[in-house]
Amino acid sequence: MDKVVGETVLSAEEIATGLTEVAARLNHDFESAVVVTVVPGGILVTADLVRQLTFEVSMDWISCPHTPGERNDASPIVYHQSVPIEGRDVIVIDDAIESGGTMKRLVAHLEGFNRAPSRWRHSS
């Protein structure tokens, strides 16, 4: 069942190679971090990525439902913090970033929970 709807932008092999490259950079840069997945889109990307991480990982999730192509960034952010992030390095993962507006809103929202210095990374 290799049904494809629309044009294939990246093959499964290209995605896997990209995730391996990202994991190698993260493994080099971090000893521990909180990985926050943007749901629902980031779930599969996060699962594939964290399997390759060699440092201590805690995981949480955040949601900001929106319609693709929507530009007003007015949708509510849902985040019920279950892992403390204060003073921790945080990596935010989503499956795709269009204009970057939603990711900026999510990072700003999470920064409100993290008053101590830390590093922030976001990936898609």
ZIGI-V770597 format. One record per helix or strand. SS is the DSSP state (~ for helix, > for strand). FROM is the first residue (numbers start at 1). LEN is the number of residues. If there is no record, write none. Layout:
# ZIGI-V770597
((SS;FROM;LEN) (SS;FROM;LEN))
This chain:
# ZIGI-V770597
((~;12;18) (>;32;8) (~;43;8) (>;56;8) (>;78;1) (>;90;4) (~;101;11) (>;120;4))
